Amino acid sequence: MQYRRPAAALVSAALALSMTACGGSSGGTEQSGSGEHVTIMVGGLDKQIYLPAMLAERLGYFKKAGLDVDLKTEPAGVDAETAMLSGQVDATVGFYDHNIQLQAKDKQTESVVQFSRVPGEVELVANKQAGHVQSPADWSGKNVGITGAGSSTDFLTQYLAAKHGVQTNQVNRVAVKAGQTFIAAMQHGTIVSGMTTEPTITQVVDSGLGKVMIDMRSVKDTKRALGGLYPAACLYARTDWVAAHKDVTQKLADAFVRTLHYIHTHSGAQIADQMPKDYYTGVGKDKYAAAIDAGKDMFTPDGVMPAGAPKTVLSVLDKALPEVADADIDLSSTYTTEFVKAAH
């Protein structure tokens, strides 16, 4: 496996241009004056794939469920996962595939609320490189952007390379995180292509910096790229934490199921009205809202894991990650529908 850290200049750009910052965390569920305190780390709060997290907060659904939720942000989902595993936070909003990969490492976690049924990710290619890089088959020896080593974008990038006949160790996977650091990497030629989400996709395409090479924002396009539904964004936590905090977990499920219903019954403009203004800096509120409307297909209506979909995720990880291919994975223990089916 070949993986490269970003150059020092790119790290500086990340510090200067990052749209969100991750504060300190104090994991643990406790009673506060406004409800039971829960800390959740999100793999990029401003990413539209994780829209339900901030939307639930802005709509007041956590408080209505009797919770005092502290949302933290970490641009790379794998770092959010690390915070959860170490007990710094109670739960994580990230991709479902981590639950399978962690089980292969003898760590038991589970998706509690399944936000989406497809990744909502796009592989963008820099316009300057489009003539030379037309598909993952052209990645050999090239720098390709991911959010971080061990992230879901890393898993999917390795899978797409293998699917197109390129060995993963022939691809230089460069961690460029998301948002402005991703854009800077493409502008400076640090990467020829990379995987990212909205609203970064709109910024890159509208500026003429890059174009879509592989789209995984809709059910149709995801099935074409990955062979089936790929449940992605979700709320997940350590299985032992869920078992010890069933009441809190149920309240989180109540809030998020209510939020998913809101997404499917309100326009992108109405949803954008609820979000912090800095979430659409650089793309504009109208285009931000349009991206929400275009991406609604990715979200589940009720937080329930789509039937049979975990098998697609396992088949992708089998091809991308040797540790998963060599493991005996019990998919039924990587997610639960207990709480979303009981949600008010």
C-alpha positions as CSV (number, residue, x, y, z in Angstrom):
1,M,0.0,0.0,0.0
2,Q,1.4,3.4,-1.0
3,Y,0.3,6.5,0.9
4,R,1.8,9.9,0.9
5,R,1.3,12.7,3.4
6,P,0.6,16.2,2.0
7,A,3.5,18.5,1.4
8,A,4.3,21.1,4.1
9,A,2.9,23.9,1.9
10,L,-0.4,22.1,1.7
11,V,-0.5,21.7,5.5
12,S,-0.1,25.4,5.8
13,A,-2.9,26.0,3.3
14,A,-5.0,23.6,5.4
15,L,-4.5,25.7,8.5
16,A,-5.1,29.0,6.7
17,L,-8.2,27.9,4.7
18,S,-10.0,25.3,6.8
19,M,-13.7,26.2,7.1
20,T,-14.2,24.4,10.4
21,A,-12.0,23.6,13.4
22,C,-12.2,20.8,15.8
23,G,-12.2,21.8,19.4
24,G,-11.2,19.7,22.4
25,S,-13.4,16.9,23.5
26,S,-14.5,15.4,26.7
27,G,-16.2,12.1,26.0
28,G,-18.7,10.5,28.3
29,T,-22.5,10.8,28.8
30,E,-23.6,12.8,31.8
31,Q,-26.7,14.7,33.0
32,S,-26.7,18.5,32.4
33,G,-29.3,21.1,33.0
34,S,-30.5,20.9,29.4
35,G,-30.5,17.1,29.0
36,E,-28.1,14.2,28.9
37,H,-24.7,15.3,27.5
38,V,-23.4,13.4,24.4
39,T,-20.3,14.2,22.4
40,I,-20.3,13.3,18.7
41,M,-17.4,13.6,16.4
42,V,-18.3,14.2,12.7
43,G,-16.0,13.5,9.8
44,G,-16.5,17.0,8.5
45,L,-19.5,18.9,9.8
46,D,-19.8,21.1,6.7
47,K,-20.0,18.2,4.2
48,Q,-23.5,17.6,2.8
49,I,-23.2,13.9,3.2
50,Y,-23.2,14.5,7.0
51,L,-26.0,17.1,6.7
52,P,-28.3,15.4,9.3
53,A,-25.8,16.2,12.2
54,M,-25.8,20.0,12.1
55,L,-29.4,20.1,10.8
56,A,-30.7,18.2,13.8
57,E,-28.8,20.7,16.0
58,R,-30.2,23.7,14.2
59,L,-33.7,22.4,14.3
60,G,-33.5,21.8,18.0
61,Y,-34.3,18.1,17.6
62,F,-31.6,17.0,20.1
63,K,-33.0,19.2,22.8
64,K,-36.5,18.1,22.1
65,A,-35.3,14.5,22.5
66,G,-33.8,15.4,25.9
67,L,-30.2,15.6,24.9
68,D,-27.4,18.2,25.2
69,V,-25.3,17.2,22.1
70,D,-21.8,18.6,21.6
71,L,-20.9,18.3,17.9
72,K,-17.2,18.2,17.1
73,T,-15.6,18.1,13.6
74,E,-12.6,16.4,12.1
75,P,-12.2,16.7,8.3
76,A,-11.1,13.0,7.9
77,G,-13.6,10.4,9.0
78,V,-10.8,8.1,10.1
79,D,-9.7,10.6,12.7
80,A,-13.3,11.0,13.9
81,E,-13.3,7.2,14.3
82,T,-10.1,7.2,16.3
83,A,-11.6,9.7,18.7
84,M,-14.6,7.5,19.3
85,L,-12.5,4.3,19.8
86,S,-10.3,6.1,22.3
87,G,-13.3,7.3,24.3
88,Q,-12.7,11.0,23.6
89,V,-16.2,11.1,22.2
90,D,-19.3,8.9,22.6
91,A,-20.2,8.4,18.9
92,T,-19.2,9.2,15.4
93,V,-20.9,10.4,12.3
94,G,-18.9,8.7,9.5
95,F,-19.2,6.0,6.9
96,Y,-20.7,2.6,7.7
97,D,-17.8,0.7,6.0
98,H,-15.6,1.5,9.1
99,N,-17.7,-0.9,11.1
100,I,-16.7,-3.8,8.8
101,Q,-13.1,-2.8,8.7
102,L,-12.9,-2.5,12.5
103,Q,-14.5,-5.9,13.0
104,A,-11.7,-7.3,10.9
105,K,-9.4,-5.7,13.6
106,D,-11.4,-7.3,16.4
107,K,-13.1,-4.0,17.4
108,Q,-16.8,-4.1,17.6
109,T,-18.8,-1.0,16.6
110,E,-22.2,-0.7,14.9
111,S,-24.2,1.7,12.8
112,V,-27.2,2.9,14.8
113,V,-28.8,5.3,12.4
114,Q,-28.1,4.9,8.6
115,F,-28.2,8.4,7.1
116,S,-27.5,7.4,3.5
117,R,-27.6,4.5,1.1
118,V,-24.9,5.8,-1.3
119,P,-21.5,7.5,-0.6
120,G,-22.4,11.0,-2.0
121,E,-18.8,11.1,-3.2
122,V,-17.4,12.1,-6.5
123,E,-14.0,11.4,-8.1
124,L,-13.0,14.7,-9.7
125,V,-10.2,15.0,-12.2
126,A,-8.3,18.3,-12.7
127,N,-9.2,19.8,-16.0
128,K,-5.4,20.2,-16.8
129,Q,-5.1,16.4,-16.4
130,A,-8.3,15.3,-18.0
131,G,-6.6,14.4,-21.3
132,H,-4.2,12.1,-19.5
133,V,-6.4,10.7,-16.7
134,Q,-9.8,9.6,-18.0
135,S,-10.5,6.7,-15.5
136,P,-8.8,4.9,-12.6
137,A,-7.1,2.8,-15.2
138,D,-4.8,5.9,-15.7
139,W,-3.8,6.2,-12.0
140,S,-0.6,4.2,-12.1
141,G,2.2,6.4,-10.8
142,K,-0.2,9.3,-10.3
143,N,-1.0,11.3,-7.1
144,V,-4.7,10.8,-6.2
145,G,-6.4,12.7,-3.4
146,I,-8.1,11.1,-0.4
147,T,-9.2,12.6,2.9
148,G,-6.8,10.5,4.9
149,A,-5.1,7.1,5.1
150,G,-7.7,4.5,6.3
151,S,-10.6,6.8,5.4
152,S,-13.6,5.7,3.4
153,T,-12.3,7.7,0.5
154,D,-9.1,5.6,0.8
155,F,-11.1,2.4,0.7
156,L,-13.1,3.5,-2.3
157,T,-10.0,4.7,-4.1
158,Q,-8.3,1.4,-3.6
159,Y,-11.3,-0.5,-4.8
160,L,-11.7,1.7,-8.0
161,A,-8.0,1.2,-8.8
162,A,-8.3,-2.6,-8.4
163,K,-11.5,-2.7,-10.4
164,H,-9.8,-0.9,-13.3
165,G,-6.7,-3.1,-13.3
166,V,-4.3,-0.9,-11.3
167,Q,-2.6,-2.4,-8.2
168,T,-3.2,-0.2,-5.1
169,N,0.6,0.1,-4.5
170,Q,1.0,1.7,-7.9
171,V,-1.3,4.7,-6.9
172,N,0.2,7.5,-4.8
173,R,-2.7,8.2,-2.4
174,V,-2.2,11.7,-1.0
175,A,-4.1,12.9,2.1
176,V,-5.6,16.3,1.3
177,K,-8.6,16.2,3.6
178,A,-11.6,18.2,2.3
179,G,-12.9,21.6,1.4
180,Q,-10.3,24.3,0.8
181,T,-7.3,21.9,1.4
182,F,-8.7,19.7,-1.4
183,I,-9.1,22.6,-3.7
184,A,-5.6,23.9,-2.9
185,A,-4.2,20.5,-3.7
186,M,-5.9,20.4,-7.1
187,Q,-4.9,24.0,-7.9
188,H,-1.2,23.4,-7.0
189,G,-1.0,20.2,-9.0
190,T,-0.4,18.1,-5.9
191,I,-3.1,15.7,-7.1
192,V,-4.3,14.9,-10.6
193,S,-7.7,13.7,-9.3
194,G,-9.4,13.2,-5.9
195,M,-12.5,12.1,-4.1
196,T,-14.7,14.6,-2.3
197,T,-18.2,15.7,-1.5
198,E,-20.6,18.7,-1.8
199,P,-20.2,21.6,-1.5
200,T,-16.6,21.1,-2.7
201,I,-17.7,19.4,-5.8
202,T,-19.7,22.4,-6.9
203,Q,-16.9,24.8,-6.1
204,V,-14.4,22.8,-8.2
205,V,-16.7,22.2,-11.2
206,D,-18.1,25.8,-11.3
207,S,-14.6,27.3,-11.1
208,G,-13.4,25.3,-14.0
209,L,-10.7,23.6,-11.9
210,G,-12.0,20.1,-12.4
211,K,-14.7,17.8,-13.7
212,V,-16.6,14.7,-12.6
213,M,-14.9,11.4,-13.5
214,I,-16.9,9.0,-11.3
215,D,-20.2,10.0,-9.6
216,M,-21.5,8.2,-6.5
217,R,-24.2,10.7,-5.5
218,S,-27.2,8.8,-6.8
219,V,-28.5,5.2,-6.5
220,K,-28.1,4.7,-10.3
221,D,-24.5,6.0,-10.5
222,T,-23.4,4.2,-7.4
223,K,-24.7,0.9,-8.7
224,R,-22.7,1.5,-11.9
225,A,-19.5,2.3,-10.0
226,L,-19.7,-0.1,-7.1
227,G,-22.1,-2.9,-8.2
228,G,-24.9,-2.0,-5.7
229,L,-26.1,0.3,-2.9
230,Y,-23.2,1.4,-0.7
231,P,-24.7,2.6,2.6
232,A,-22.3,5.3,3.8
233,A,-23.0,8.2,6.2
234,C,-24.3,7.0,9.5
235,L,-24.2,7.5,13.3
236,Y,-22.1,4.7,14.8
237,A,-20.6,3.9,18.1
238,R,-18.8,1.1,20.0
239,T,-21.2,-1.7,20.6
240,D,-20.4,-1.8,24.3
241,W,-21.3,2.0,24.6
242,V,-24.6,1.4,22.8
243,A,-25.5,-1.5,25.1
244,A,-24.7,0.6,28.2
245,H,-26.6,3.7,26.9
246,K,-29.7,2.4,25.3
247,D,-31.9,5.3,26.5
248,V,-29.5,7.9,25.1
249,T,-29.1,5.9,21.9
250,Q,-32.8,5.8,21.4
251,K,-33.0,9.6,21.9
252,L,-30.3,10.1,19.3
253,A,-32.2,7.8,16.9
254,D,-35.4,9.8,17.5
255,A,-33.7,13.1,16.7
256,F,-32.0,11.8,13.6
257,V,-35.0,9.9,12.2
258,R,-37.0,13.1,12.6
259,T,-34.2,15.0,10.8
260,L,-34.2,12.6,7.9
261,H,-38.0,13.1,7.5
262,Y,-37.4,16.8,7.5
263,I,-34.9,16.5,4.6
264,H,-37.3,14.5,2.5
265,T,-40.2,16.9,3.2
266,H,-38.5,20.2,2.7
267,S,-36.8,21.9,-0.2
268,G,-33.0,22.5,-0.5
269,A,-33.7,26.2,0.0
270,Q,-35.6,25.6,3.3
271,I,-32.8,23.3,4.5
272,A,-30.1,25.8,3.5
273,D,-32.0,28.5,5.6
274,Q,-31.3,26.4,8.6
275,M,-27.5,25.9,8.1
276,P,-24.6,28.2,9.2
277,K,-23.7,30.7,6.5
278,D,-20.1,29.6,6.4
279,Y,-21.2,26.2,5.1
280,Y,-21.9,27.7,1.7
281,T,-19.1,30.2,1.6
282,G,-17.4,29.9,-1.8
283,V,-20.3,28.3,-3.5
284,G,-23.2,30.6,-2.6
285,K,-26.5,29.7,-0.9
286,D,-28.5,29.1,-4.1
287,K,-26.0,26.5,-5.4
288,Y,-25.6,25.0,-2.0
289,A,-29.4,24.5,-1.9
290,A,-29.5,23.1,-5.4
291,A,-26.8,20.6,-4.4
292,I,-29.0,19.5,-1.5
293,D,-32.0,19.0,-3.8
294,A,-29.9,17.1,-6.3
295,G,-28.4,14.9,-3.5
296,K,-31.6,14.0,-1.6
297,D,-31.6,10.5,-3.3
298,M,-28.6,9.6,-1.1
299,F,-30.5,9.9,2.2
300,T,-32.6,7.1,3.7
301,P,-36.1,8.2,4.7
302,D,-36.1,6.5,8.0
303,G,-32.6,5.7,9.1
304,V,-33.0,2.0,8.4
305,M,-30.1,0.0,6.8
306,P,-31.2,-0.9,3.2
307,A,-31.8,-4.6,2.9
308,G,-28.8,-6.5,1.4
309,A,-26.7,-3.4,1.0
310,P,-24.0,-4.3,3.6
311,K,-23.1,-7.2,1.2
312,T,-22.0,-4.6,-1.4
313,V,-19.9,-2.8,1.1
314,L,-18.2,-6.1,2.1
315,S,-17.5,-7.0,-1.5
316,V,-15.9,-3.6,-2.0
317,L,-13.7,-3.9,1.1
318,D,-12.8,-7.5,0.2
319,K,-11.2,-6.2,-2.9
320,A,-9.6,-3.1,-1.3
321,L,-8.4,-4.3,2.1
322,P,-6.5,-7.6,2.7
323,E,-7.4,-7.6,6.4
324,V,-11.1,-7.7,5.5
325,A,-10.7,-10.3,2.8
326,D,-8.9,-12.5,5.3
327,A,-11.5,-12.0,8.1
328,D,-14.7,-13.8,8.9
329,I,-17.1,-10.9,9.0
330,D,-20.5,-11.1,10.7
331,L,-22.4,-8.3,8.9
332,S,-25.4,-8.6,11.2
333,S,-23.4,-7.2,14.1
334,T,-22.1,-4.2,12.2
335,Y,-25.4,-2.4,12.3
336,T,-28.7,-2.4,14.3
337,T,-32.2,-1.3,13.3
338,E,-33.5,-1.6,16.8
339,F,-33.5,2.1,17.6
340,V,-34.6,3.6,14.3
341,K,-37.6,1.1,14.1
342,A,-38.6,2.2,17.6
343,A,-38.1,5.9,16.9
344,H,-41.0,8.2,17.6
